[in-house]
């Protein structure tokens, strides 16, 4: 049974890109809603709150990569808290919840 698809839109260097990826499931990691998607043999865990993602050859690998990315990001935000832009302060607050 094919998975439902989610349309992803982004702009890179002023060029609008649209891509339709199969969504395997929506999930929660660290209290953050994420989408788990598959493209070919790669799985991606993506959140749309702080715009982080993880990739892997399996869902488990992608989830572990995502967790590692978020933890590194949180450590960096904490280390530079007094120098953060307003947007990054929002990310830090969100991750601390």
Secondary structure as UniProt FT lines:
FT   STRAND          5..12
FT   TURN            13..14
FT   STRAND          15..29
FT   TURN            30..31
FT   STRAND          32..39
FT   TURN            40..41
FT   STRAND          42..47
FT   STRAND          53..56
FT   HELIX           59..79
FT   HELIX           81..83
FT   HELIX           86..96
//
